[in-house]
Structure formats: C-alpha cells, structure tokens
Amino acid sequence: MASRSTCVIALFALLFALLAATVSVSANQARFAGNFGSVIGSVSLGAEKYFTVNMRDGSTARDAALVANYFRKFGLQISVSPDTEILFAHGTYGQAGAAANTGFVRVQLNGEQFTRTTRPESFPPAIAARILATTILRRPEHAPA
C-alpha cells in the first residue's frame, strides 16, 4: 500500500510541476509578447522628445498643414519638409503622448534598456487618415489603413 500512495503523491507532484511550468511560461509569454520587454520604470513627461510623421502618398500641403496644426495644439513644435511628405516634431514625452493618445515606459529586453509606448498610438479619424507612419515609438510604425 505504501508504494501505491507513493505513486499517487509522485503523480500529484508531477501534475503540480507541469501546471506550475505552464503558468510560468504563460506569464513570460504575456510579459514578452511582441518582444516589448519588461517594464523597469517610467519616463519623465517633461523629457525632450523628437519624432517624425510621414504623410500618406498623395497628401497635399493642406493635409500636412492640418496634421501639423493638430500636433501644435498639444504644444509640439512642427516643421514641414519642403515636399510636405514629412513632419518633424519636437516637444516633450508628455506632449507627444497626449497627441498620440499613448504613454511611455522604460523597458528592458535582452539586457538592453529603451523607451516604448504603453499602447499603440491613435489619432482622430481625420488626422489618422492622412498619416502613413510615425516614429513616436522610435521606429517607423505604420498606422492602420
């Protein structure tokens, strides 16, 4: 009988170990989903932020002015390229986050630290329709079509 109870205990221990491993893997997968890294700190909203906004093909000078004025409403300084295809933005993380309806955090991934957004950027439909991509996330991120 002792060997039977030992087998039952061993079976429960094995099942528990498998469940614990599954939970651990799931937590790690969730934390690193999309290779966004693990959050290690916050970003000062007053820290300086530069980014660019690429206009969609076929955009006019009027489209660029509309998008530029949208960003200016948040206190960002905007200059427009001569061909009106790229907007250059300068301001703070707080201003950029407010304009893009997102936030910023410090993260670590594979031993490197960097800043990323807390959620995908989003803009009002009339603005989003004119934006191809931005570098708010520090790399070009295509806006949904």
C-alpha positions as semicolon CSV with decimal commas, in nm:
position;residue;x (nm);y (nm);z (nm)
1;M;0,000;0,000;0,000
2;A;0,289;0,234;0,075
3;S;0,413;0,206;-0,282
4;R;0,066;0,292;-0,415
5;S;0,042;0,608;-0,203
6;T;0,396;0,698;-0,304
7;C;0,295;0,667;-0,669
8;V;-0,013;0,883;-0,611
9;I;0,195;1,151;-0,435
10;A;0,452;1,138;-0,714
11;L;0,175;1,172;-0,972
12;F;0,030;1,477;-0,793
13;A;0,379;1,629;-0,765
14;L;0,433;1,576;-1,137
15;L;0,096;1,731;-1,225
16;F;0,167;2,028;-0,998
17;A;0,510;2,077;-1,155
18;L;0,359;2,069;-1,504
19;L;0,088;2,319;-1,411
20;A;0,339;2,550;-1,244
21;A;0,565;2,534;-1,551
22;T;0,271;2,610;-1,780
23;V;0,169;2,912;-1,570
24;S;0,528;3,036;-1,564
25;V;0,565;3,004;-1,942
26;S;0,232;3,176;-1,999
27;A;0,332;3,467;-1,773
28;N;0,664;3,502;-1,955
29;Q;0,495;3,485;-2,293
30;A;0,250;3,756;-2,189
31;R;0,527;3,975;-2,049
32;F;0,740;3,948;-2,361
33;A;0,463;3,924;-2,620
34;G;0,574;4,106;-2,931
35;N;0,925;4,150;-2,784
36;F;0,822;4,464;-2,596
37;G;1,037;4,381;-2,294
38;S;0,961;4,406;-1,925
39;V;0,875;4,743;-1,772
40;I;1,153;4,875;-1,547
41;G;1,047;5,235;-1,493
42;S;0,863;5,543;-1,603
43;V;0,959;5,823;-1,841
44;S;0,967;6,186;-1,734
45;L;0,682;6,357;-1,918
46;G;0,892;6,673;-1,937
47;A;1,186;6,499;-2,108
48;E;1,265;6,611;-2,462
49;K;1,113;6,408;-2,747
50;Y;1,175;6,425;-3,122
51;F;0,980;6,226;-3,379
52;T;0,867;6,237;-3,739
53;V;0,530;6,191;-3,906
54;N;0,519;6,053;-4,260
55;M;0,220;6,165;-4,465
56;R;0,030;5,921;-4,688
57;D;0,106;5,918;-5,061
58;G;-0,090;6,183;-5,243
59;S;-0,116;6,412;-4,940
60;T;-0,133;6,780;-5,017
61;A;0,021;7,081;-4,845
62;R;-0,323;7,140;-4,695
63;D;-0,321;6,785;-4,548
64;A;0,025;6,844;-4,398
65;A;-0,091;7,176;-4,250
66;L;-0,397;7,008;-4,095
67;V;-0,182;6,738;-3,931
68;A;0,083;6,992;-3,825
69;N;-0,183;7,209;-3,660
70;Y;-0,321;6,904;-3,477
71;F;0,021;6,839;-3,320
72;R;0,075;7,210;-3,247
73;K;-0,245;7,208;-3,037
74;F;-0,054;6,987;-2,792
75;G;0,237;7,232;-2,772
76;L;0,467;7,047;-3,011
77;Q;0,691;7,246;-3,245
78;I;0,638;7,124;-3,601
79;S;0,832;7,189;-3,918
80;V;0,724;7,053;-4,255
81;S;0,960;6,923;-4,522
82;P;0,960;7,122;-4,850
83;D;0,778;6,838;-5,028
84;T;0,521;6,826;-4,739
85;E;0,571;6,449;-4,702
86;I;0,737;6,454;-4,358
87;L;0,661;6,650;-4,042
88;F;0,940;6,696;-3,786
89;A;0,813;6,722;-3,429
90;H;0,992;6,847;-3,119
91;G;0,848;6,873;-2,771
92;T;0,817;6,657;-2,461
93;Y;0,714;6,299;-2,398
94;G;0,404;6,435;-2,229
95;Q;0,304;6,639;-2,535
96;A;0,378;6,353;-2,776
97;G;0,184;6,108;-2,560
98;A;-0,116;6,340;-2,535
99;A;-0,120;6,394;-2,913
100;A;-0,088;6,022;-2,987
101;N;-0,318;5,906;-2,705
102;T;-0,046;5,689;-2,550
103;G;0,212;5,690;-2,274
104;F;0,577;5,589;-2,243
105;V;0,767;5,349;-2,016
106;R;1,126;5,231;-1,979
107;V;1,169;4,862;-2,061
108;Q;1,445;4,604;-2,066
109;L;1,482;4,327;-2,321
110;N;1,783;4,101;-2,369
111;G;1,993;4,321;-2,140
112;E;1,918;4,644;-2,328
113;Q;1,706;4,929;-2,196
114;F;1,489;5,154;-2,409
115;T;1,169;5,359;-2,412
116;R;0,847;5,233;-2,568
117;T;0,484;5,334;-2,583
118;T;0,231;5,184;-2,342
119;R;-0,024;5,120;-2,617
120;P;-0,048;5,178;-2,993
121;E;-0,074;5,542;-3,085
122;S;-0,411;5,664;-3,209
123;F;-0,537;5,985;-3,363
124;P;-0,874;6,132;-3,455
125;P;-1,003;5,981;-3,784
126;A;-0,944;6,298;-3,989
127;I;-0,579;6,304;-3,876
128;A;-0,518;5,927;-3,888
129;A;-0,645;5,915;-4,249
130;R;-0,355;6,141;-4,352
131;I;-0,074;5,972;-4,154
132;L;0,121;5,684;-4,306
133;A;0,361;5,628;-4,013
134;T;0,530;5,797;-3,718
135;T;0,849;5,744;-3,522
136;I;0,685;5,815;-3,185
137;L;0,778;5,457;-3,089
138;R;1,140;5,525;-3,209
139;R;1,097;5,315;-3,520
140;P;0,852;5,360;-3,808
141;E;0,516;5,222;-3,705
142;H;0,256;5,203;-3,981
143;A;-0,080;5,350;-3,899
144;P;-0,377;5,127;-3,976
145;A;-0,519;5,184;-4,325
